[in-house]
Amino acid sequence: MTSIIDIDRLALVLREAAEAEIMPRFRALGAADVREKTSAIDLVTQADEAAECFIKAECARLFPTATFIGEESAAADPALLDLLGKVDVAIVVDPLDGTANFAAGLPPYAVMASVVARGETVAGILYDPLGRDCLLAARGDGAFLQRMGGRARVRVASPAAVQDMVGSGPVSMFPLDERRQILRNLAEVRVFANYRCAGHEYWSMATGHQHFCLFRRLMPWDHLAGCLIVEEAGGYARRLDGSPYRATDVEGGLLVATEPTSWRALHATLFRCEH
């Protein structure tokens, strides 16, 4: 796959980190291995930190000219985020997406990485430690499911009417009044869920198993890889005001759909006000 970073090698780093630092700790965490970051549902575990250290070290060895921006590194040094639109090449990593699930001994969870070149996302990887497979994409090259048996192109689902749509996302991130409105309007779609793992919400979207994803909080490690993969699989993503989603955006929410007409119909439904 074409990219300024060898994303096949980067995908292997994610797999190695998962096998060395994440899977041995699954359902084996002690109380001291889990702590709150900002709230009782925003957690970090020993697995998050160890996996990020592993990936960071390997990226420094394999891709020494790239700036590394990891979720846990940025938590310790928020100024790292300011570099994303300034450096020539950045590797953005979520070492363990779905930490609350992992800490509870539940799937799904994922390891995610994206490559950002001069402010543009050019490659993305979603690695599933349980399935030991990954989705990956380089801009302009399409999106692919990589398994032990080989690689196959993936596509988003065919468009559907709003009443037939299946979707997912963490609506809890919206302010209370807006959340009430959205939850009421979500009654118009067929199925809505929350995986508590953006990686697998994007995975389900890119592989044609749902029609939309809805997000409020935009941190780059949560969305850059998955959003690019969905777009390369034929999908359509815009912030909630209809503007394009950029690597440096951390506000504005995100609605991801199968194509523009579906996006507009769904947006009109979800954000309809009834007095």
C-alpha positions as CSV (number, residue, x, y, z in Angstrom):
1,M,0.0,0.0,0.0
2,T,1.3,3.5,-0.9
3,S,2.2,5.7,2.0
4,I,5.0,7.9,3.3
5,I,5.2,5.4,6.2
6,D,5.3,1.6,5.6
7,I,1.8,1.0,7.1
8,D,2.2,-2.8,6.7
9,R,5.2,-2.6,9.0
10,L,3.3,-0.2,11.3
11,A,0.4,-2.6,11.4
12,L,2.8,-5.3,12.5
13,V,4.1,-3.1,15.3
14,L,0.5,-2.7,16.6
15,R,0.0,-6.5,16.5
16,E,3.3,-7.1,18.4
17,A,2.4,-4.5,21.0
18,A,-1.0,-6.2,21.5
19,E,0.5,-9.6,21.9
20,A,3.2,-8.5,24.2
21,E,1.4,-5.9,26.4
22,I,-2.3,-6.1,26.0
23,M,-3.5,-9.7,25.6
24,P,-1.5,-11.0,28.6
25,R,-3.3,-8.4,30.8
26,F,-6.8,-9.1,29.5
27,R,-9.0,-10.3,32.4
28,A,-5.8,-10.2,34.5
29,L,-5.8,-6.6,35.8
30,G,-5.5,-5.9,39.4
31,A,-7.1,-2.9,41.2
32,A,-3.8,-1.1,41.1
33,D,-3.6,-1.6,37.3
34,V,-6.6,0.6,36.5
35,R,-7.2,4.3,37.3
36,E,-9.5,7.1,36.4
37,K,-8.4,9.9,34.1
38,T,-11.2,12.4,34.0
39,S,-14.2,10.4,35.3
40,A,-15.3,6.9,36.3
41,I,-15.9,6.0,32.6
42,D,-12.6,7.5,31.4
43,L,-10.0,5.0,32.4
44,V,-6.4,4.2,31.8
45,T,-4.8,0.8,32.5
46,Q,-1.4,-0.6,32.7
47,A,-2.0,-2.2,29.3
48,D,-2.7,1.2,27.7
49,E,0.6,2.6,29.0
50,A,2.7,-0.4,28.3
51,A,1.4,-0.8,24.8
52,E,2.0,2.9,24.0
53,C,5.6,2.6,25.3
54,F,6.1,-0.4,23.1
55,I,4.7,1.3,20.0
56,K,6.5,4.5,20.6
57,A,9.9,2.8,20.9
58,E,9.3,0.8,17.8
59,C,8.2,3.9,15.8
60,A,11.4,5.7,17.0
61,R,13.5,2.8,15.7
62,L,11.6,2.2,12.4
63,F,10.4,5.7,11.5
64,P,12.9,8.1,13.3
65,T,11.8,11.2,11.4
66,A,8.2,10.9,12.3
67,T,6.7,12.7,15.3
68,F,4.9,10.3,17.7
69,I,1.6,11.5,19.2
70,G,0.1,8.9,21.5
71,E,-3.0,9.3,23.6
72,E,-1.2,8.7,26.9
73,S,1.8,10.8,25.8
74,A,-0.6,13.7,25.0
75,A,-2.3,13.3,28.4
76,A,1.1,13.9,30.0
77,D,2.1,16.7,27.6
78,P,-1.0,18.3,25.9
79,A,1.3,20.5,23.8
80,L,2.0,17.5,21.6
81,L,-1.4,18.0,20.0
82,D,-0.3,21.4,18.7
83,L,2.3,19.7,16.6
84,L,-0.2,17.7,14.5
85,G,-0.8,20.3,11.9
86,K,2.8,21.6,11.9
87,V,5.2,18.6,11.5
88,D,5.9,17.0,8.2
89,V,4.9,13.5,9.4
90,A,3.2,12.4,12.6
91,I,2.2,8.9,13.8
92,V,-0.9,9.2,16.0
93,V,-1.7,6.2,18.2
94,D,-4.4,5.0,20.5
95,P,-2.7,2.1,22.3
96,L,-6.0,0.7,23.6
97,D,-9.3,2.0,22.4
98,G,-12.2,0.7,24.4
99,T,-10.3,0.8,27.7
100,A,-13.5,0.7,29.8
101,N,-14.5,-2.6,28.0
102,F,-11.0,-4.0,28.5
103,A,-10.9,-3.0,32.2
104,A,-14.2,-4.8,32.7
105,G,-12.9,-7.9,30.9
106,L,-15.2,-7.4,27.9
107,P,-14.7,-7.0,24.2
108,P,-14.5,-5.1,21.9
109,Y,-11.3,-3.1,22.1
110,A,-8.7,-2.1,19.5
111,V,-5.3,-0.6,18.8
112,M,-5.3,2.3,16.3
113,A,-2.8,4.3,14.4
114,S,-2.9,6.9,11.7
115,V,-0.2,8.7,9.7
116,V,-0.6,12.5,9.2
117,A,1.4,14.4,6.6
118,R,1.5,18.2,6.9
119,G,-2.0,18.2,8.5
120,E,-3.6,15.6,6.2
121,T,-4.4,12.0,7.3
122,V,-2.8,9.8,4.7
123,A,-3.0,6.3,6.3
124,G,-4.9,4.5,9.0
125,I,-4.9,1.1,10.8
126,L,-7.4,-0.5,13.1
127,Y,-6.0,-3.6,14.8
128,D,-8.3,-6.1,16.6
129,P,-6.3,-8.0,19.2
130,L,-8.9,-10.6,19.7
131,G,-9.4,-11.4,16.0
132,R,-5.7,-10.8,15.3
133,D,-6.6,-9.0,12.1
134,C,-6.8,-5.4,10.9
135,L,-8.3,-2.9,8.6
136,L,-5.9,-0.5,6.9
137,A,-6.0,2.2,4.2
138,A,-3.8,4.6,2.5
139,R,-5.4,7.7,1.0
140,G,-6.5,7.0,-2.6
141,D,-5.8,3.3,-2.4
142,G,-9.0,1.9,-0.9
143,A,-9.6,0.1,2.4
144,F,-8.7,-3.5,3.1
145,L,-9.2,-6.2,5.7
146,Q,-5.9,-8.0,6.4
147,R,-6.2,-11.5,7.8
148,M,-3.8,-14.4,8.0
149,G,-5.2,-15.8,4.7
150,G,-4.7,-12.6,2.8
151,R,-6.1,-9.1,2.1
152,A,-9.6,-8.2,0.8
153,R,-11.1,-4.9,-0.1
154,V,-13.9,-3.6,2.1
155,R,-16.9,-1.4,1.2
156,V,-19.5,0.4,3.2
157,A,-23.1,-0.8,3.1
158,S,-25.5,0.2,0.4
159,P,-27.5,3.4,1.2
160,A,-30.7,2.9,3.2
161,A,-33.7,4.9,4.1
162,V,-33.4,6.5,7.6
163,Q,-36.0,4.1,9.1
164,D,-33.8,1.2,7.9
165,M,-30.5,2.5,9.1
166,V,-28.3,0.8,11.7
167,G,-25.8,3.0,13.6
168,S,-23.7,3.5,16.7
169,G,-21.9,6.0,18.8
170,P,-21.5,7.5,22.3
171,V,-24.4,9.9,22.6
172,S,-23.5,10.4,26.2
173,M,-20.8,12.9,25.1
174,F,-23.5,15.4,24.0
175,P,-24.7,18.1,26.4
176,L,-27.9,17.0,28.2
177,D,-30.5,19.0,26.2
178,E,-29.0,18.0,22.9
179,R,-28.7,14.4,24.1
180,R,-32.4,14.3,24.9
181,Q,-33.2,15.6,21.4
182,I,-30.9,13.1,19.7
183,L,-32.1,10.1,21.7
184,R,-35.7,11.0,20.9
185,N,-35.0,11.3,17.2
186,L,-33.0,8.1,17.2
187,A,-36.3,6.3,17.5
188,E,-36.6,6.9,13.8
189,V,-33.7,4.6,12.9
190,R,-33.9,0.8,13.0
191,V,-31.0,0.1,15.4
192,F,-28.7,2.3,17.4
193,A,-25.9,1.0,19.7
194,N,-22.8,2.1,21.6
195,Y,-19.8,-0.2,21.4
196,R,-17.8,2.0,23.8
197,C,-15.0,1.5,21.2
198,A,-14.7,3.9,18.3
199,G,-12.4,1.4,16.5
200,H,-15.1,-1.2,16.3
201,E,-17.8,1.3,15.4
202,Y,-15.6,2.4,12.4
203,W,-14.8,-1.3,11.7
204,S,-18.5,-2.2,11.5
205,M,-19.1,0.8,9.3
206,A,-16.2,0.2,6.9
207,T,-17.1,-3.5,6.5
208,G,-20.7,-2.8,5.5
209,H,-22.5,-3.8,8.8
210,Q,-24.0,-0.5,9.7
211,H,-25.0,2.7,8.0
212,F,-23.7,5.5,10.3
213,C,-21.6,6.5,13.3
214,L,-22.2,9.5,15.5
215,F,-19.6,11.1,17.7
216,R,-19.4,14.3,19.8
217,R,-15.8,14.3,21.1
218,L,-13.1,14.5,18.5
219,M,-9.6,13.5,19.7
220,P,-7.3,12.5,16.8
221,W,-6.3,9.1,18.1
222,D,-10.0,8.1,18.3
223,H,-11.0,9.1,14.8
224,L,-8.3,9.8,12.2
225,A,-7.6,6.1,11.4
226,G,-11.2,5.0,11.4
227,C,-12.5,8.0,9.5
228,L,-10.0,7.6,6.7
229,I,-10.7,3.8,6.4
230,V,-14.4,4.5,6.1
231,E,-13.9,7.1,3.5
232,E,-11.6,4.8,1.5
233,A,-14.3,2.2,1.8
234,G,-16.7,4.6,0.1
235,G,-18.2,6.3,3.1
236,Y,-18.8,10.0,3.8
237,A,-17.8,11.9,6.9
238,R,-18.5,15.5,7.9
239,R,-18.5,17.4,11.1
240,L,-22.0,18.2,12.5
241,D,-22.0,21.6,10.8
242,G,-21.4,20.0,7.5
243,S,-17.7,21.0,7.2
244,P,-14.9,18.6,6.3
245,Y,-13.2,16.7,9.2
246,R,-9.5,17.7,9.5
247,A,-6.7,16.0,11.4
248,T,-6.4,19.1,13.7
249,D,-10.1,19.3,14.6
250,V,-10.9,18.5,18.2
251,E,-14.4,20.0,18.3
252,G,-17.6,20.0,16.2
253,G,-18.8,16.4,16.4
254,L,-18.8,14.0,13.6
255,L,-21.4,12.1,11.6
256,V,-20.3,9.3,9.3
257,A,-22.6,7.8,6.7
258,T,-22.6,5.7,3.6
259,E,-22.8,8.7,1.1
260,P,-23.8,12.4,1.1
261,T,-27.5,12.0,0.5
262,S,-27.8,9.6,3.4
263,W,-25.7,12.0,5.6
264,R,-28.1,14.9,4.9
265,A,-31.2,12.8,5.5
266,L,-29.9,11.4,8.8
267,H,-28.6,14.7,10.0
268,A,-32.0,16.4,9.4
269,T,-33.6,13.6,11.3
270,L,-31.2,13.4,14.3
271,F,-31.0,17.2,14.9
272,R,-34.7,18.0,14.2
273,C,-36.1,20.1,17.0
274,E,-39.7,19.5,18.2
275,H,-41.3,22.0,20.4
